[in-house]
Amino acid sequence: EVAPPPPPPPEDPEEEPEEYEPPTAEELQEAWAEKAEALKTAIAEQNAADTEAAQAVRDILEGLTVPVKELKAIASLRRLQLAAERALSRFVVNRRSLFAVVDPIKQRKAEALLDAGMLTLSKLGKQCPITLQARNGLRNPELGSVPVVYGSKVYFCKGPEEAAKLAANPHGVLEQLHRTAPPATIRLVVMGPPESGKTTLVKALCRDLTVPRVSAARAIEAAMSVPNSLGERLTAHLLTGEQLPDELAVEAVVAHVQRLPSWVLDGFPATEAQADLLERADLQINFVIRLAVEADACAERALRHYRARPSSKRESAPKLDHLAALAEKAAKFAEEGRKSVLALCQRRQVLLEVDASQTSHRVHHLVAQRVNRAIRDRQDYLQAKALHPAAPLRSMESWMDSNQLADSRSKLANYCPVHFVRSKELVPCDADDDLQHGAEYRGKHYSCCSTPCLRIFLSHPSKYVLGVTLPAVRPRRLRPFECQEVDQITVQLKGYCAVTLTDGAPAGGHVQEAIVAGLPQYTVEYGDRHYLFASEEKLIRFMHRPELYLKQRLPTKLPPKQLPEFDFNALPLAGYLEHSVIKVLTDGLIALGTHRPTFPYLGSRESAMKYLALFLKAYNADNSKVASARHKANFKKYTEACEMLQRASKQETFTQENIALVESVRQGGLKALLRP
């Protein structure tokens, strides 16, 4: 049973409910004003407290020499953001150089501090770091004249602007220079006959590359100014009035250029003996530029240059014997210069021969383009060596001699490692482009077959080198004189092409169409066996994957061998006609005698000649399919026209078809049929 709910409490008759009275507008306004005033007072007190705290922090920061930037918060958010970025840019962009101090100093004081040992010269010497960073390549021989002190090092900048750039971010500039590879040096020798434009070219190259120009006279003068044994010997010999021997001249030039990282040698060596001595000194010459020009052209240039001078500077008219001597000297240089070039290029492929009969601007453009490309390739090599395990070898023939390249050849020889690892293909690389697509990895030289393969190899060289071994037996293509000495006993498949036999007959063709005889010029040696191939493309396929074609066997029934081609012109008249045109002429004459055609408006003789001409065109074996179909259609029309005329001549009256045919022939139908 459920208990009943309790009874409600009794109502108090004396208690009455209160009535709610809403506030008036004046009361609400006064309440809002009180609240706003209280809020303003709180905000003002908080602002004053924050301002006082910020001022205290500012005083502390200013005491610590920390810069403070004030921003007016009344501006828009975008303007505040831009102002903050501008104020913080120098601290964010060059963050690591925030507390670095670069002090400018006078040059005399810098030299005094360096001499006293209180400061040390940087590894860059007197090279400008800003200029060197901008060039990122060839070392700039121009010395800086504005010294600055950073730490305990003295750096020489090219000018005040470069010094300001270094002071803005010294850590970033110097770190990049230390992280990059050492700049590539360039050493050039320019040779040419008189009036060939070599001095003009040397000055242009020195201006472009900012390298010093070196001549034999300057080197001897510099060596004589130094108080050592070489200078004394040069001075003593020149005082005798005799010609300076080659040994002393070469020794002076070598002593001068060895103090320079890069240089351009103008017109030296001049003889083969000087070239031999210069080669023994091993100056690491990168390019020997030989200007080739005819002797008569040199004499014409000398006369043209004389006429271009002002009349006040002309000493006397050039004599004929002077011009003849100049031409003789140029002719002598053609022989002597060739020997000198060969002496300088014994160990490196550094020869760059230019036709100097062109304009000086054209010659300068050709040489500068080649030299600049080699410098970029050299710098890429040095940069890759500093940062990566593998480095490209483009243009390295100017810096590495042939013996060094031969000793650094890898175990993969001249086969592409990328193709061998990925598809087991033995893809040989072109010997002429060996360094163009070559790479150096752990002191060894690897060759790739193309630029994409080179990029793949440089990205992950260990994948294509470690644990990779070439097969013991590899195919080798024979040279033309070796093909003639091949023993027929070692020729496999009876001289038939193994690749064509593997491919099989074409679709719809006979099985024996796959049995194609190889040609002697496409012979490959594989171990102690020899294979002949039908074309260059078949030979290349065998060279790449020889294991795919070694198990082929010839069928029992072979196609008849074709007779070798021989010269028909050596045969007598009857033999020449029999082997050349007798068959097709016989077929044509038999067909002519059988049909005996007569074409409208033509006689029997002319009709027969045109019939034979159309027959030879229609059944020419050298025609293409389209030409053969066109000529056979014309021959058929000609034959039908002749037969229709013969049938119509036996009737008493001509039909409308005969009349239309005769009219078409009379209006030029024969010409249309006989067109080629």
C-alpha positions as CSV (number, residue, x, y, z in Angstrom):
1,E,0.0,0.0,0.0
2,V,1.2,3.5,-0.9
3,A,1.1,6.2,1.7
4,P,-1.0,9.2,0.9
5,P,0.8,12.5,0.1
6,P,1.2,15.0,3.0
7,P,-1.4,17.8,3.1
8,P,-0.4,21.3,1.8
9,P,0.7,23.9,4.4
10,P,-2.1,26.2,5.6
11,E,-2.2,29.7,4.0
12,D,-1.4,32.7,6.1
13,P,-4.2,35.2,5.5
14,E,-2.1,38.1,6.8
15,E,0.9,37.7,4.3
16,E,0.5,39.5,1.0
17,P,2.8,39.1,-2.2
18,E,5.2,42.0,-3.0
19,E,4.8,43.8,-6.3
20,Y,7.9,44.3,-8.6
21,E,8.6,47.8,-9.8
22,P,10.9,48.1,-12.9
23,P,13.7,50.8,-12.8
24,T,13.2,54.0,-14.5
25,A,15.3,55.3,-17.4
26,E,17.1,57.8,-15.2
27,E,18.0,55.0,-12.7
28,L,19.4,52.8,-15.5
29,Q,21.4,55.7,-17.0
30,E,22.9,56.5,-13.6
31,A,23.8,52.8,-13.0
32,W,25.5,52.6,-16.5
33,A,27.4,55.8,-15.8
34,E,28.7,54.5,-12.4
35,K,29.8,51.2,-14.0
36,A,31.6,53.0,-16.9
37,E,33.3,55.4,-14.5
38,A,34.5,52.4,-12.4
39,L,35.7,50.6,-15.5
40,K,37.6,53.7,-16.8
41,T,39.2,54.1,-13.4
42,A,40.3,50.4,-13.3
43,I,41.7,50.6,-16.9
44,A,43.5,53.9,-16.1
45,E,45.0,52.4,-12.9
46,Q,46.1,49.2,-14.8
47,N,47.5,51.3,-17.7
48,A,49.5,53.4,-15.3
49,A,50.8,50.4,-13.5
50,D,51.7,48.7,-16.9
51,T,53.3,51.9,-18.2
52,E,55.3,52.2,-15.0
53,A,56.4,48.6,-15.3
54,A,57.3,49.0,-19.0
55,Q,59.3,52.1,-18.2
56,A,61.2,50.2,-15.6
57,V,61.9,47.4,-18.1
58,R,62.9,50.0,-20.7
59,D,65.3,51.6,-18.3
60,I,66.9,48.2,-17.6
61,L,67.2,47.4,-21.3
62,E,68.7,50.7,-22.2
63,G,71.2,50.2,-19.4
64,L,72.1,47.0,-21.1
65,T,72.3,48.7,-24.5
66,V,69.4,46.8,-25.9
67,P,67.5,48.9,-28.4
68,V,63.8,49.6,-27.7
69,K,61.2,50.5,-30.4
70,E,57.9,52.2,-29.5
71,L,54.8,51.6,-31.6
72,K,51.6,53.7,-31.5
73,A,48.8,51.3,-30.8
74,I,46.2,53.7,-32.2
75,A,47.2,52.6,-35.7
76,S,45.6,49.7,-37.5
77,L,46.8,46.1,-36.9
78,R,48.3,45.9,-40.4
79,R,50.4,49.0,-39.9
80,L,51.5,47.8,-36.5
81,Q,52.6,44.5,-38.1
82,L,54.6,46.3,-40.8
83,A,56.3,48.6,-38.3
84,A,57.2,45.7,-36.1
85,E,58.7,43.7,-39.1
86,R,60.7,46.8,-40.1
87,A,62.0,47.3,-36.6
88,L,62.9,43.6,-36.1
89,S,64.2,42.9,-39.7
90,R,67.9,43.6,-38.8
91,F,67.6,41.3,-35.8
92,V,65.8,38.5,-37.6
93,V,67.6,38.5,-41.0
94,N,71.1,38.6,-39.5
95,R,70.3,37.0,-36.2
96,R,73.6,35.3,-35.7
97,S,75.5,38.6,-36.3
98,L,73.3,40.5,-33.9
99,F,76.0,41.1,-31.3
100,A,79.0,41.0,-33.8
101,V,81.1,44.1,-33.9
102,V,83.1,45.0,-37.1
103,D,85.3,48.0,-36.4
104,P,86.8,50.0,-39.3
105,I,90.4,50.9,-39.0
106,K,93.0,52.9,-40.9
107,Q,95.3,51.0,-43.2
108,R,98.5,52.3,-41.6
109,K,97.3,51.3,-38.1
110,A,96.2,47.9,-39.4
111,E,99.6,47.2,-40.9
112,A,101.2,48.3,-37.6
113,L,99.0,46.0,-35.5
114,L,99.7,43.1,-37.9
115,D,103.5,43.7,-37.7
116,A,103.3,43.8,-33.9
117,G,101.4,40.5,-33.8
118,M,98.4,42.0,-31.9
119,L,96.1,41.1,-34.8
120,T,96.4,38.4,-37.5
121,L,95.5,38.5,-41.2
122,S,92.5,36.3,-42.2
123,K,92.8,33.3,-44.4
124,L,91.5,35.3,-47.3
125,G,94.6,37.5,-47.2
126,K,93.9,40.8,-48.7
127,Q,91.0,39.5,-50.8
128,C,87.7,41.3,-50.4
129,P,85.2,38.8,-48.8
130,I,82.2,40.5,-50.3
131,T,83.6,40.4,-53.8
132,L,84.7,36.8,-53.3
133,Q,81.2,35.8,-52.1
134,A,79.6,37.5,-55.1
135,R,81.9,35.8,-57.7
136,N,81.6,32.3,-56.0
137,G,84.3,31.0,-58.3
138,L,87.6,32.4,-59.5
139,R,89.7,34.0,-56.8
140,N,89.7,37.8,-57.3
141,P,93.4,39.0,-57.5
142,E,92.4,42.7,-56.7
143,L,93.5,43.5,-53.2
144,G,91.2,45.3,-50.8
145,S,92.1,48.7,-49.5
146,V,89.7,49.2,-46.6
147,P,90.7,47.2,-43.5
148,V,88.2,46.2,-40.8
149,V,88.7,44.2,-37.6
150,Y,86.4,41.3,-36.7
151,G,87.4,39.4,-33.6
152,S,91.2,39.0,-33.8
153,K,91.3,39.0,-37.6
154,V,91.8,41.7,-40.1
155,Y,89.8,41.7,-43.3
156,F,90.5,43.9,-46.3
157,C,87.4,45.1,-48.2
158,K,87.4,46.6,-51.7
159,G,85.6,49.8,-50.6
160,P,83.4,51.4,-48.0
161,E,80.3,49.9,-49.5
162,E,81.7,46.4,-49.2
163,A,82.9,47.1,-45.6
164,A,79.3,48.2,-44.7
165,K,77.9,44.9,-46.1
166,L,80.4,42.9,-44.1
167,A,79.6,44.8,-40.9
168,A,75.8,44.1,-41.5
169,N,76.3,40.3,-41.5
170,P,79.8,39.3,-40.8
171,H,79.0,35.8,-39.5
172,G,76.8,34.9,-42.5
173,V,79.3,36.1,-45.1
174,L,82.3,34.4,-43.5
175,E,80.4,31.2,-42.8
176,Q,79.4,30.9,-46.4
177,L,82.9,31.5,-47.6
178,H,84.2,28.8,-45.2
179,R,81.4,26.4,-46.2
180,T,82.0,26.7,-49.9
181,A,84.9,25.1,-51.7
182,P,88.1,27.1,-52.4
183,P,87.7,29.2,-55.6
184,A,88.9,27.7,-58.8
185,T,92.1,29.0,-60.3
186,I,92.7,29.5,-64.0
187,R,96.1,29.5,-65.8
188,L,96.2,30.3,-69.4
189,V,98.9,30.5,-72.1
190,V,98.1,32.5,-75.2
191,M,100.4,31.8,-78.3
192,G,100.2,33.2,-81.8
193,P,102.3,34.8,-84.5
194,P,102.9,38.6,-84.7
195,E,99.8,40.6,-85.4
196,S,97.6,37.7,-84.6
197,G,95.8,39.6,-81.9
198,K,97.1,37.7,-78.9
199,T,97.9,40.8,-76.7
200,T,94.3,42.1,-77.4
201,L,92.9,38.8,-76.4
202,V,95.1,38.5,-73.3
203,K,94.0,42.0,-72.1
204,A,90.3,41.1,-72.7
205,L,90.6,37.8,-70.7
206,C,92.5,39.5,-67.9
207,R,89.7,42.1,-67.7
208,D,86.9,39.5,-67.7
209,L,88.5,37.1,-65.3
210,T,90.3,39.7,-63.2
211,V,93.6,37.9,-63.3
212,P,97.1,39.4,-63.9
213,R,98.8,39.5,-67.2
214,V,102.2,37.9,-67.3
215,S,104.8,38.3,-70.0
216,A,108.5,37.2,-70.2
217,A,109.7,40.8,-69.9
218,R,107.6,41.5,-66.8
219,A,108.7,38.3,-65.2
220,I,112.4,39.0,-65.8
221,E,112.1,42.6,-64.5
222,A,110.3,41.3,-61.4
223,A,113.0,38.7,-60.8
224,M,115.8,41.2,-61.2
225,S,114.2,43.5,-58.5
226,V,114.5,40.7,-55.9
227,P,117.9,40.4,-54.3
228,N,118.5,36.6,-54.7
229,S,120.6,34.4,-56.8
230,L,118.2,34.4,-59.8
231,G,118.1,38.2,-59.9
232,E,121.9,38.4,-59.7
233,R,122.4,35.9,-62.5
234,L,119.8,37.7,-64.7
235,T,121.5,41.1,-64.1
236,A,125.0,39.7,-64.8
237,H,124.0,38.1,-68.0
238,L,122.0,41.0,-69.4
239,L,125.0,43.4,-68.7
240,T,127.0,41.3,-71.1
241,G,124.7,42.2,-73.9
242,E,124.1,38.7,-75.0
243,Q,120.7,37.0,-75.6
244,L,119.2,35.5,-72.4
245,P,119.4,31.7,-72.5
246,D,116.1,29.7,-72.4
247,E,116.9,28.2,-69.0
248,L,117.2,31.6,-67.3
249,A,114.1,33.0,-69.0
250,V,111.9,30.0,-68.1
251,E,113.3,30.1,-64.5
252,A,112.3,33.8,-64.2
253,V,108.8,33.2,-65.6
254,V,108.2,30.1,-63.3
255,A,109.4,32.0,-60.2
256,H,107.0,34.9,-61.0
257,V,103.9,32.9,-61.8
258,Q,104.3,30.5,-58.8
259,R,103.5,33.5,-56.5
260,L,100.1,34.0,-58.3
261,P,97.1,31.7,-58.0
262,S,95.8,32.6,-61.5
263,W,97.4,34.2,-64.5
264,V,97.5,34.6,-68.2
265,L,100.8,34.2,-69.9
266,D,101.2,36.3,-73.0
267,G,103.3,35.1,-75.9
268,F,105.5,32.7,-74.0
269,P,107.0,30.1,-74.6
270,A,108.2,31.1,-78.1
271,T,110.4,28.0,-78.9
272,E,110.1,24.3,-78.4
273,A,113.0,24.3,-75.9
274,Q,111.2,26.9,-73.7
275,A,108.0,24.8,-73.9
276,D,109.9,21.7,-72.8
277,L,111.4,23.5,-69.8
278,L,108.0,25.0,-68.9
279,E,106.3,21.6,-69.1
280,R,108.9,20.2,-66.7
281,A,108.2,22.9,-64.2
282,D,104.6,21.5,-64.0
283,L,102.7,24.8,-63.7
284,Q,99.3,23.1,-63.9
285,I,98.4,25.0,-67.1
286,N,94.6,24.7,-67.8
287,F,94.4,26.0,-71.4
288,V,96.9,26.6,-74.2
289,I,95.2,29.0,-76.6
290,R,96.8,28.9,-80.0
291,L,95.7,31.6,-82.5
292,A,96.0,30.3,-86.1
293,V,96.4,32.9,-88.9
294,E,98.1,32.9,-92.3
295,A,101.5,34.7,-92.7
296,D,100.1,37.0,-95.4
297,A,97.2,38.0,-93.2
298,C,99.7,39.1,-90.5
299,A,101.5,41.3,-92.9
300,E,98.2,42.9,-94.1
301,R,97.2,43.5,-90.5
302,A,100.5,45.3,-89.8
303,L,100.1,47.5,-92.8
304,R,96.5,48.3,-91.9
305,H,97.4,49.1,-88.3
306,Y,100.2,51.5,-89.6
307,R,97.7,53.3,-91.8
308,A,95.3,53.7,-88.9
309,R,97.8,55.6,-86.8
310,P,97.7,59.4,-86.8
311,S,100.2,61.1,-89.1
312,S,102.0,62.6,-86.1
313,K,102.8,59.1,-84.7
314,R,104.1,57.6,-87.9
315,E,107.8,57.4,-87.7
316,S,108.4,56.3,-91.2
317,A,106.7,54.3,-93.9
318,P,106.9,50.5,-93.5
319,K,109.5,49.1,-95.8
320,L,108.9,46.1,-97.9
321,D,111.7,44.2,-96.1
322,H,110.0,44.8,-92.8
323,L,106.7,43.3,-94.0
324,A,108.6,40.4,-95.6
325,A,110.4,39.8,-92.3
326,L,107.1,39.9,-90.5
327,A,105.6,37.4,-92.8
328,E,108.7,35.2,-92.5
329,K,108.5,35.4,-88.7
330,A,104.8,34.4,-88.8
331,A,105.6,31.5,-91.1
332,K,108.4,30.4,-88.8
333,F,106.0,30.5,-85.8
334,A,103.6,28.2,-87.6
335,E,106.1,25.4,-87.5
336,E,107.8,26.3,-84.2
337,G,104.5,27.1,-82.5
338,R,103.1,23.7,-83.4
339,K,106.0,22.0,-81.7
340,S,105.7,24.2,-78.6
341,V,102.0,23.4,-78.3
342,L,102.7,19.7,-78.6
343,A,105.3,20.0,-75.8
344,L,102.9,21.8,-73.5
345,C,100.0,19.3,-74.2
346,Q,101.9,16.1,-73.4
347,R,100.0,15.2,-70.2
348,R,96.8,17.2,-70.5
349,Q,94.2,17.9,-73.1
350,V,94.5,21.7,-72.8
351,L,94.8,22.8,-76.4
352,L,92.3,25.3,-77.6
353,E,92.9,26.4,-81.2
354,V,91.1,29.4,-82.6
355,D,90.9,30.8,-86.1
356,A,92.4,34.3,-85.6
357,S,91.3,35.5,-89.0
358,Q,88.0,36.4,-87.5
359,T,87.3,39.7,-85.7
360,S,88.9,40.3,-82.3
361,H,85.4,40.4,-80.7
362,R,84.5,37.0,-82.2
363,V,87.8,35.4,-81.1
364,H,87.3,36.8,-77.6
365,H,83.8,35.6,-77.4
366,L,84.7,32.0,-78.4
367,V,87.7,31.8,-76.0
368,A,85.8,33.4,-73.1
369,Q,82.8,31.1,-73.6
370,R,85.0,28.0,-73.4
371,V,87.1,29.2,-70.5
372,N,84.1,30.4,-68.4
373,R,82.4,27.1,-68.9
374,A,85.5,25.2,-67.7
375,I,85.7,27.5,-64.6
376,R,82.1,26.8,-63.7
377,D,82.6,23.1,-64.1
378,R,85.7,23.2,-62.0
379,Q,83.9,25.2,-59.3
380,D,81.0,22.7,-59.3
381,Y,83.6,19.9,-58.9
382,L,85.2,21.6,-55.9
383,Q,81.9,22.4,-54.4
384,A,80.6,18.9,-54.7
385,K,83.8,17.5,-53.3
386,A,83.4,19.7,-50.2
387,L,79.7,18.8,-49.6
388,H,79.0,15.5,-51.2
389,P,80.8,12.1,-51.6
390,A,80.6,12.2,-55.5
391,A,81.6,15.0,-57.8
392,P,81.1,15.5,-61.6
393,L,84.1,15.5,-63.8
394,R,83.0,17.8,-66.6
395,S,86.0,19.8,-68.1
396,M,88.4,18.2,-65.7
397,E,90.7,17.2,-68.5
398,S,92.2,20.8,-68.1
399,W,93.1,20.1,-64.4
400,M,93.9,16.3,-64.5
401,D,96.6,14.7,-66.6
402,S,96.0,11.5,-68.5
403,N,98.0,9.3,-66.1
404,Q,96.0,10.5,-63.2
405,L,92.7,9.7,-65.0
406,A,94.0,6.3,-66.0
407,D,95.1,5.4,-62.5
408,S,91.7,6.5,-61.0
409,R,89.7,4.3,-63.4
410,S,87.2,2.2,-61.5
411,K,86.5,-1.5,-61.6
412,L,83.4,-0.9,-63.8
413,A,85.8,0.3,-66.6
414,N,83.8,2.4,-69.1
415,Y,80.4,0.8,-68.5
416,C,77.5,2.8,-67.1
417,P,76.9,1.7,-63.5
418,V,73.3,2.9,-63.4
419,H,72.2,0.7,-66.3
420,F,74.1,-2.2,-65.0
421,V,72.6,-2.1,-61.5
422,R,69.0,-1.4,-62.7
423,S,68.7,-3.6,-65.7
424,K,71.9,-5.6,-65.9
425,E,72.8,-4.0,-69.2
426,L,76.4,-3.5,-70.2
427,V,76.1,0.0,-71.7
428,P,79.5,1.2,-72.9
429,C,80.2,4.9,-72.6
430,D,81.6,7.0,-75.4
431,A,85.4,7.5,-75.0
432,D,85.1,11.1,-76.3
433,D,82.5,12.0,-73.7
434,D,84.2,10.1,-70.9
435,L,84.5,13.1,-68.6
436,Q,81.4,14.9,-69.9
437,H,79.3,12.3,-68.1
438,G,81.9,11.1,-65.6
439,A,81.9,11.3,-61.8
440,E,84.5,10.8,-59.1
441,Y,83.6,8.8,-56.0
442,R,86.1,7.8,-53.3
443,G,89.0,8.6,-55.6
444,K,87.8,6.5,-58.5
445,H,86.5,7.6,-61.8
446,Y,83.1,6.3,-63.1
447,S,81.5,6.9,-66.5
448,C,77.8,7.3,-67.2
449,C,76.2,7.1,-70.6
450,S,74.0,10.2,-70.4
451,T,73.2,13.2,-68.3
452,P,70.2,11.7,-66.5
453,C,72.2,8.7,-65.5
454,L,74.9,11.0,-64.2
455,R,72.4,12.8,-62.0
456,I,71.1,9.5,-60.7
457,F,74.6,8.3,-59.9
458,L,75.5,11.6,-58.1
459,S,72.3,11.4,-55.9
460,H,73.2,7.9,-54.5
461,P,76.6,6.8,-55.7
462,S,77.1,4.0,-53.1
463,K,74.0,2.2,-54.5
464,Y,75.7,1.8,-57.9
465,V,79.2,1.1,-56.7
466,L,79.3,-1.0,-53.5
467,G,79.1,-4.7,-54.2
468,V,78.8,-4.3,-57.9
469,T,81.0,-6.6,-60.0
470,L,81.1,-6.9,-63.8
471,P,81.0,-10.4,-65.4
472,A,84.3,-11.9,-66.2
473,V,83.6,-12.3,-69.9
474,R,82.4,-9.2,-71.7
475,P,81.7,-8.5,-75.4
476,R,84.1,-6.4,-77.3
477,R,83.5,-4.9,-80.7
478,L,86.3,-5.5,-83.2
479,R,88.0,-2.8,-85.2
480,P,87.8,-2.9,-89.0
481,F,91.3,-4.3,-89.4
482,E,90.5,-7.0,-86.7
483,C,87.4,-8.1,-88.5
484,Q,89.4,-9.2,-91.5
485,E,91.6,-11.4,-89.3
486,V,88.8,-13.3,-87.6
487,D,89.1,-17.1,-87.9
488,Q,86.0,-18.6,-89.4
489,I,86.2,-21.5,-87.1
490,T,85.3,-19.3,-84.1
491,V,82.4,-17.6,-85.8
492,Q,79.1,-18.8,-84.2
493,L,75.8,-19.6,-85.9
494,K,77.6,-19.9,-89.2
495,G,77.8,-16.2,-89.5
496,Y,74.0,-15.6,-89.1
497,C,72.7,-12.7,-86.8
498,A,71.9,-14.0,-83.3
499,V,69.7,-11.1,-82.4
500,T,67.5,-11.4,-85.6
501,L,67.2,-15.1,-84.9
502,T,66.0,-14.4,-81.3
503,D,63.5,-11.9,-82.4
504,G,61.9,-14.3,-84.9
505,A,60.1,-13.7,-88.1
506,P,57.9,-10.6,-88.5
507,A,54.1,-11.0,-88.1
508,G,52.7,-13.0,-91.1
509,G,56.2,-13.7,-92.4
510,H,58.0,-17.0,-93.1
511,V,60.1,-18.5,-90.3
512,Q,63.2,-18.4,-92.5
513,E,63.0,-14.6,-92.7
514,A,64.5,-14.5,-89.2
515,I,67.7,-16.1,-90.5
516,V,69.7,-13.2,-91.7
517,A,73.4,-13.3,-92.5
518,G,75.6,-11.0,-90.5
519,L,78.1,-8.5,-92.0
520,P,81.8,-8.7,-91.3
521,Q,82.0,-5.0,-90.2
522,Y,79.6,-5.8,-87.3
523,T,81.7,-8.4,-85.5
524,V,81.8,-8.8,-81.8
525,E,84.3,-10.9,-79.8
526,Y,82.8,-12.7,-76.7
527,G,85.4,-14.8,-75.0
528,D,87.0,-17.1,-77.6
529,R,83.9,-16.8,-79.9
530,H,82.9,-14.3,-82.5
531,Y,79.4,-13.2,-83.6
532,L,78.3,-11.4,-86.7
533,F,75.3,-9.1,-86.9
534,A,73.1,-7.7,-89.6
535,S,73.1,-4.0,-88.5
536,E,74.5,-1.6,-86.0
537,E,71.3,-1.7,-83.9
538,K,71.5,-5.5,-83.6
539,L,75.1,-5.3,-82.5
540,I,74.3,-2.7,-79.8
541,R,71.5,-4.9,-78.4
542,F,73.9,-7.9,-78.2
543,M,76.6,-5.7,-76.5
544,H,74.0,-4.6,-73.8
545,R,72.6,-8.1,-73.0
546,P,74.8,-10.8,-74.5
547,E,73.4,-13.6,-72.3
548,L,70.0,-13.3,-74.0
549,Y,71.4,-14.5,-77.4
550,L,74.0,-17.1,-76.5
551,K,71.6,-20.2,-76.5
552,Q,70.3,-19.8,-80.0
553,R,70.5,-22.7,-82.4
554,L,70.1,-22.7,-86.2
555,P,67.3,-24.8,-87.8
556,T,68.2,-27.8,-90.0
557,K,67.0,-26.1,-93.2
558,L,68.8,-22.8,-93.9
559,P,68.0,-20.3,-96.7
560,P,70.3,-20.3,-99.7
561,K,73.2,-18.0,-99.2
562,Q,73.2,-14.9,-101.4
563,L,76.1,-14.4,-103.8
564,P,78.5,-11.7,-102.8
565,E,78.1,-8.5,-104.7
566,F,80.8,-7.7,-107.3
567,D,81.5,-4.9,-109.8
568,F,79.6,-5.4,-113.0
569,N,81.7,-2.9,-114.8
570,A,84.6,-5.3,-114.8
571,L,82.6,-7.8,-116.9
572,P,82.7,-8.0,-120.7
573,L,79.7,-6.7,-122.6
574,A,77.7,-9.9,-122.6
575,G,78.3,-10.6,-119.0
576,Y,77.5,-7.0,-118.0
577,L,74.1,-7.1,-119.8
578,E,73.3,-10.6,-118.4
579,H,73.9,-9.6,-114.8
580,S,72.3,-6.2,-114.9
581,V,69.3,-5.7,-117.2
582,I,68.8,-8.9,-119.3
583,K,66.1,-10.4,-117.2
584,V,63.8,-7.4,-117.0
585,L,64.4,-6.5,-120.6
586,T,63.6,-10.0,-121.7
587,D,60.3,-10.0,-119.8
588,G,59.4,-6.6,-121.3
589,L,60.3,-7.7,-124.9
590,I,58.3,-10.9,-124.5
591,A,55.3,-9.0,-123.2
592,L,55.7,-6.5,-126.1
593,G,55.9,-9.2,-128.7
594,T,52.8,-10.9,-127.3
595,H,50.5,-7.8,-127.2
596,R,51.9,-5.8,-130.1
597,P,50.2,-2.7,-129.0
598,T,49.0,0.2,-131.2
599,F,48.0,3.4,-129.5
600,P,45.7,6.0,-131.1
601,Y,47.5,8.7,-133.2
602,L,50.8,6.8,-132.7
603,G,52.7,4.6,-135.1
604,S,53.6,1.0,-134.3
605,R,57.2,1.9,-133.5
606,E,56.4,4.7,-131.1
607,S,53.6,2.7,-129.5
608,A,56.0,-0.2,-128.9
609,M,58.6,2.1,-127.3
610,K,56.1,3.7,-125.0
611,Y,54.7,0.2,-124.0
612,L,58.2,-0.9,-123.1
613,A,58.9,2.3,-121.1
614,L,55.7,1.8,-119.1
615,F,56.5,-1.8,-118.5
616,L,59.9,-1.0,-117.1
617,K,58.4,1.6,-114.8
618,A,55.7,-0.7,-113.6
619,Y,58.0,-3.6,-112.8
620,N,61.0,-1.7,-111.4
621,A,62.2,-3.6,-108.3
622,D,63.5,-0.3,-106.7
623,N,60.0,1.3,-106.7
624,S,58.2,2.0,-103.5
625,K,54.7,0.5,-102.9
626,V,53.0,3.7,-103.8
627,A,55.0,4.4,-106.9
628,S,54.7,0.8,-108.1
629,A,50.9,0.9,-107.7
630,R,50.7,4.2,-109.7
631,H,52.9,3.0,-112.6
632,K,51.1,-0.4,-112.8
633,A,47.8,1.5,-113.0
634,N,49.1,3.7,-115.9
635,F,50.5,0.6,-117.7
636,K,47.1,-1.1,-117.4
637,K,45.3,1.9,-118.8
638,Y,47.7,2.1,-121.7
639,T,47.2,-1.6,-122.5
640,E,43.4,-1.4,-122.3
641,A,43.4,1.6,-124.7
642,C,45.5,-0.3,-127.2
643,E,43.4,-3.5,-127.0
644,M,40.1,-1.4,-127.3
645,L,41.4,0.3,-130.4
646,Q,42.3,-3.1,-131.9
647,R,38.9,-4.5,-131.2
648,A,37.2,-1.3,-132.5
649,S,39.2,-1.5,-135.8
650,K,37.6,-4.9,-136.6
651,Q,34.1,-3.5,-136.3
652,E,32.3,-1.6,-139.0
653,T,31.2,1.3,-136.7
654,F,32.7,2.7,-133.6
655,T,30.7,2.6,-130.3
656,Q,30.2,5.6,-128.1
657,E,32.8,4.2,-125.7
658,N,35.4,4.0,-128.5
659,I,34.6,7.5,-129.6
660,A,35.0,8.8,-126.0
661,L,38.3,7.0,-125.7
662,V,39.6,8.4,-129.0
663,E,38.5,11.9,-128.0
664,S,40.2,11.7,-124.6
665,V,43.4,10.4,-126.2
666,R,43.2,13.1,-128.8
667,Q,42.8,15.8,-126.1
668,G,45.9,14.7,-124.2
669,G,45.0,11.4,-122.6
670,L,48.3,9.8,-123.8
671,K,50.3,12.5,-122.0
672,A,48.4,11.9,-118.8
673,L,49.1,8.2,-119.0
674,L,52.8,8.7,-119.7
675,R,53.5,11.2,-117.0
676,P,56.2,10.1,-114.5
